[in-house]
């Protein structure tokens, strides 16, 4: 009998191109990349898609952090903070330094979240966007520290916070120190909210593990992208543990909204307007 390590579908490899995370081949007589939609199986060129969304079935491909910032922030308004913070192998975990270096090359980011201040339809806000191509957006000490500092800055300047989550959970290479970030960020979220400041979070595919179990689900308004996988443990783990078949669509965004864990499902093409209107309502400006 041969034992094989199961493939982890949550792990992304390779830097994301300008449109999608899995380019299939180059189009004939063209420099454009073509991809096959995993949902409707149609093949298309990257130029056919807007905001990395399939034009046939509206399947939302993954986006990297910079693409989301370009999509959401008003032009030339984003100012990044804590840009150079980097994770270190604080526990001496085997091979962690090499994985960190590969993640930096794959994602072109210093770590798994980008934080800053921007304007969205003219409303000033603090914003964080998690990076799926840096160890699948895993939450380590740097991710927790950067998001905590962002909430502290937003609280001091009385700014709303807009967050986009995508994560495989806490980063195992940092052990208990990564799990501690759940409590640290949650405290910052609570203090920010107690001062009357808004926190709006958009859950994207996938948002799992310790991120789901902490700040992702603590927002005042929780939106999600269509069909995004959101949960603590994965559906296969739950089925294997409980030995029960899960309901259709379990842990998908639509299932969460039906059960009251998400407020809205927001297609990518209307996210900026949706967020901008909420920010204006929060500040009392005519939306």
ZIHUGI-V203243 format. One record per pair of residues at least 6 apart in sequence whose ideal C-beta (glycine too) atoms are under 7 Angstrom apart, sorted by the first residue. I is the first residue (numbers start at 1). GAP is how many residues later the second one is. D is the distance in Angstrom with one decimal. If there is no record, write none. Layout:
[[I/GAP/D] [I/GAP/D]]
//
This chain:
[[10/126/5.1] [10/158/4.5] [10/196/5.9] [11/125/5.2] [12/9/6.0] [12/50/6.9] [12/120/5.3] [12/121/5.0] [12/124/6.1] [13/93/6.5] [14/92/6.0] [15/91/5.3] [15/92/6.5] [15/93/6.1] [15/118/6.4] [16/48/4.4] [16/117/5.5] [17/6/5.8] [17/16/6.2] [18/28/6.7] [19/27/3.6] [19/30/5.5] [19/33/5.6] [20/15/4.9] [20/26/6.3] [20/32/5.7] [20/41/4.4] [21/40/5.9] [21/41/4.5] [22/13/6.1] [23/10/3.9] [23/12/5.5] [24/10/5.6] [24/11/5.3] [24/12/5.5] [25/9/5.8] [26/7/6.3] [27/7/4.9] [27/18/5.4] [32/13/4.4] [32/14/5.8] [32/15/5.7] [33/13/4.9] [34/9/5.8] [34/10/6.6] [34/11/5.2] [35/9/6.4] [35/11/6.7] [36/7/5.0] [37/17/4.4] [37/19/6.7] [37/20/6.4] [37/22/5.3] [38/21/6.8] [39/15/6.8] [39/18/5.1] [39/20/4.1] [40/14/6.5] [40/16/5.1] [40/17/3.9] [40/19/6.8] [42/14/5.0] [44/11/6.8] [48/7/5.4] [49/6/6.2] [50/219/6.6] [51/20/5.9] [51/217/4.3] [51/218/5.9] [52/8/6.8] [52/9/4.3] [52/11/5.1] [53/7/5.6] [53/215/5.4] [53/216/6.8] [58/168/6.6] [58/209/6.8] [60/145/6.8] [60/165/5.1] [60/166/6.0] [60/208/5.9] [62/70/5.3] [62/143/6.9] [64/43/6.8] [64/67/6.2] [64/68/6.8] [64/69/5.7] [65/44/6.5] [65/49/4.4] [65/64/4.3] [65/65/6.9] [65/66/4.3] [68/61/4.8] [68/96/5.6] [69/9/5.5] [69/45/6.7] [69/60/5.9] [71/201/6.6] [72/48/6.1] [72/199/6.6] [72/200/5.3] [72/203/6.7] [73/45/3.9] [73/46/6.9] [73/47/6.4] [74/44/6.8] [74/45/4.4] [74/46/6.3] [74/47/6.9] [74/48/6.9] [77/41/4.8] [77/42/4.1] [78/38/5.4] [78/40/4.2] [79/37/5.4] [79/38/5.3] [80/34/6.5] [80/35/7.0] [80/36/4.2] [81/34/5.5] [81/35/5.3] [81/36/7.0] [81/69/7.0] [81/72/7.0] [82/33/5.9] [82/64/4.9] [82/67/6.0] [83/27/6.6] [84/26/6.1] [85/25/6.5] [85/26/6.3] [85/57/5.0] [85/60/6.8] [85/61/5.9] [86/24/5.1] [86/25/6.1] [86/56/6.5] [87/13/5.8] [87/24/5.7] [87/53/5.0] [87/54/6.7] [87/55/4.7] [89/7/4.4] [89/8/5.2] [90/84/6.6] [90/87/6.6] [91/83/6.3] [91/84/5.5] [93/80/4.2] [96/77/4.5] [99/36/6.8] [103/31/4.6] [103/32/4.8] [104/6/6.6] [106/27/5.2] [107/24/5.3] [107/26/3.9] [107/27/4.2] [109/22/5.0] [109/25/5.3] [111/23/6.2] [111/31/4.5] [111/32/6.2] [112/18/6.1] [112/19/5.0] [112/22/4.0] [112/23/6.0] [112/25/5.0] [112/26/5.9] [112/31/5.1] [113/15/5.6] [113/16/6.9] [113/17/5.0] [113/18/6.4] [113/30/4.8] [113/33/5.4] [113/34/6.2] [114/14/7.0] [114/15/5.1] [114/17/6.5] [115/13/4.5] [115/31/4.9] [115/32/6.7] [115/35/4.5] [116/11/6.1] [117/7/6.9] [117/9/5.4] [118/7/6.4] [118/9/5.4] [120/42/7.0] [120/152/6.5] [120/155/5.5] [120/156/4.9] [120/159/5.9] [121/151/7.0] [121/155/3.0] [123/153/6.3] [123/156/3.8] [123/157/5.7] [123/160/6.3] [124/35/6.2] [125/34/5.8] [125/35/4.9] [125/36/6.9] [125/37/5.2] [125/154/5.9] [126/24/5.3] [126/27/6.3] [126/28/3.9] [126/33/4.8] [126/35/4.8] [127/35/4.7] [128/19/5.4] [128/22/5.4] [128/35/5.0] [129/35/4.5] [130/7/4.2] [130/34/6.3] [130/35/5.4] [130/36/4.9] [130/37/5.7] [131/6/5.9] [132/34/4.7] [135/36/6.5] [136/31/6.8] [136/32/3.8] [137/29/4.7] [137/30/3.9] [137/31/6.5] [138/29/6.3] [138/30/5.4] [138/31/6.5] [138/32/6.8] [138/33/4.0] [139/28/6.1] [139/30/6.9] [139/31/5.1] [139/32/6.0] [139/39/5.9] [139/42/5.5] [139/71/5.7] [139/72/5.5] [140/31/3.9] [140/34/4.7] [140/38/5.0] [141/33/5.8] [141/36/5.3] [141/37/6.5] [141/40/6.4] [143/38/6.7] [144/37/2.6] [144/40/5.5] [144/41/5.5] [147/38/5.2] [147/68/6.9] [148/36/5.4] [148/37/5.4] [148/40/4.5] [150/11/6.8] [151/10/6.1] [151/37/3.8] [151/38/6.0] [151/41/4.8] [152/36/6.0] [154/7/4.9] [154/38/6.0] [154/43/6.3] [155/36/6.1] [155/37/4.6] [155/40/5.7] [155/42/6.2] [158/39/6.2] [159/38/6.9] [160/37/6.1] [160/38/3.8] [160/40/6.8] [160/119/5.8] [160/122/5.8] [161/31/6.7] [161/38/4.8] [162/38/5.2] [162/113/5.9] [163/38/4.6] [164/38/5.0] [164/40/6.0] [165/36/6.3] [165/38/5.6] [165/39/6.5] [165/42/4.5] [165/46/5.6] [165/51/4.5] [166/38/4.6] [166/39/6.9] [166/40/6.7] [166/41/6.1] [167/40/5.8] [167/41/6.3] [167/42/6.5] [167/44/4.0] [168/40/5.9] [168/41/6.2] [169/39/5.3] [169/40/1.8] [169/41/5.0] [169/42/6.4] [170/8/4.2] [170/9/5.3] [170/39/5.8] [170/40/3.8] [171/7/4.6] [179/31/6.3] [182/28/5.0] [182/31/6.4] [182/32/3.8] [185/29/6.0] [185/30/4.6] [186/28/5.1] [186/29/6.1] [186/32/6.2] [189/10/6.1] [189/26/5.4] [189/29/5.0] [192/7/6.4] [193/6/6.3] [193/27/6.8] [198/22/5.6] [198/84/4.6] [199/20/4.6] [199/21/5.3] [200/19/5.8] [200/20/6.7] [200/21/4.6] [200/75/6.4] [200/78/6.0] [201/15/5.8] [201/18/3.6] [201/21/5.5] [202/21/4.9] [202/22/6.8] [202/23/6.9] [202/64/6.9] [202/69/6.8] [203/13/6.1] [203/19/6.7] [203/21/4.1] [203/25/5.4] [203/27/5.0] [203/50/6.7] [203/59/6.8] [204/21/5.0] [204/24/5.4] [205/20/6.4] [205/22/6.9] [205/23/4.0] [205/24/5.2] [206/23/4.0] [207/9/5.4] [207/21/6.7] [207/23/4.8] [208/21/7.0] [208/23/5.7] [208/24/6.8] [208/26/6.7] [209/23/6.4] [212/18/6.1] [212/19/6.2] [212/20/5.5] [213/19/5.4] [221/42/5.5] [221/57/6.4] [222/40/5.0] [222/41/5.2] [223/39/6.9] [223/40/6.3] [223/41/4.8] [223/43/4.7] [224/6/6.5] [224/29/3.7] [224/32/6.5] [224/38/4.8] [224/41/5.7] [225/28/6.5] [225/41/6.8] [225/43/6.5] [226/27/6.2] [226/39/5.6] [226/41/6.2] [227/25/5.5] [227/26/6.1] [228/24/7.0] [228/25/4.4] [229/22/5.7] [229/23/6.4] [230/21/6.0] [230/23/6.3] [230/26/5.7] [231/20/4.0] [235/11/5.6] [235/15/5.8] [235/16/5.6] [238/8/6.4] [239/6/6.8] [239/7/5.8] [249/6/4.7] [253/9/6.1] [253/12/5.4] [254/11/6.3] [256/6/4.1] [257/7/7.0] [257/8/5.9] [266/8/5.2] [277/10/4.6] [280/7/4.1] [281/6/4.9]]
//
